[in-house]
Amino acid sequence: MAPTAFRPDRPALVSRLRAAGCVYAEDEAELLLAAADSAETLTALADRRVAGVPLEHLLGWAEFCGLRVAVDPGVFVPRARTALLVEAAAAVAGPAPVVVDLCCGSGGTTLALAARLAPRRLAAVDVDPAAVACARRNLAGRDVPVLTGDLYDPLPPSWRGRLDLVVANAPYVPTEAVALLPAEARLHEAPVALDGGADGLAVLRRVARGAVEWLAPGGHLVVEISDRQAEALCASMRALGLVPAVVRAPEWDATAVTARRPV
Ligand SMILES: C[S@@+](CC[C@H](N)C(=O)[O-])C[C@H]1O[C@@H](n2cnc3c(N)ncnc32)[C@H](O)[C@@H]1O
């Protein structure tokens, strides 16, 4: 017997997604339809989406800076606002820089930095083995080591004092605010990707402390932050002898801080 043709009910899917609170229900419906090859698969995907699983975890990929980035379950989904981090890095980087992407997550930021900066050397680090595995997949075939560990710890000691650029989208949500995040983040992304300690700056302060040792004189640290936290972060950086500047992109609701290690 010939298999029954798969004729999805697009309007019904859009209505279902909209009723579940998906703001971009039409776009999401298109993506789910493209990912499903049978009525059963589509129903399973829609059920999980309506139950709150992030679209990107269902599809297995996210779009970031015009690139398709694989995203495994539990791994942080690259956010559109993080394009500012890549732009801010490009604005301060010299030609053929030596770059480290700390807290690389899926490796989406690393891929975008590779495309935007043409670095001489590029490495990525994450403490979460699931993120490292995902980033290795995204960076397969490139000469970009993805290392497991805490911030600068896994880098080769010979790189100390020689980095032109350190980029970090580290966790910066204050611990108490994690419970207030949308369920998609709270329940489906690893807590280590979100929780930045009591004031949200615990990891970023350590990133800045390490930058003083690992950056070459004249090198830059570039980090993402919320607008509300930017001044406190800049004060910590100034106390370390770095020279910070705040960069904002209201169209992405994004803030970044660049900090130069003086020569
Ligand atoms: C907000 S996510 C950003 C991921 C990626 N850069 C992006 O923008 O999509 C933060 C990442 O930092 C990692 N992380 C948290 N603490 C870390 C640490 N001490 N050392 C290295 N990575 C860390 C988490 O595992 C998570 O993947």
The ligand as a Gaussian input file, in Angstrom:
#p B3LYP/6-31G(d) Opt

LIG

0 1
 C       26.087000      32.610000      28.181000
 S       26.854000      31.133000      27.590000
 C       27.665000      31.772000      26.135000
 C       28.012000      30.720000      25.123000
 C       28.502000      31.288000      23.777000
 N       29.680000      32.125000      23.916000
 C       27.390000      32.063000      23.120000
 O       27.372000      33.301000      23.156000
 O       26.487000      31.415000      22.570000
 C       28.158000      30.986000      28.779000
 C       29.055000      29.767000      28.633000
 O       30.087000      29.909000      29.626000
 C       30.455000      28.640000      30.100000
 N       31.146000      28.838000      31.377000
 C       30.614000      29.196000      32.564000
 N       31.569000      29.315000      33.509000
 C       32.750000      29.024000      32.889000
 C       34.095000      28.959000      33.331000
 N       34.426000      29.232000      34.606000
 N       35.056000      28.630000      32.442000
 C       34.731000      28.350000      31.149000
 N       33.454000      28.376000      30.674000
 C       32.483000      28.715000      31.530000
 C       29.144000      27.889000      30.151000
 O       29.344000      26.496000      30.159000
 C       28.438000      28.409000      28.892000
 O       28.659000      27.553000      27.802000

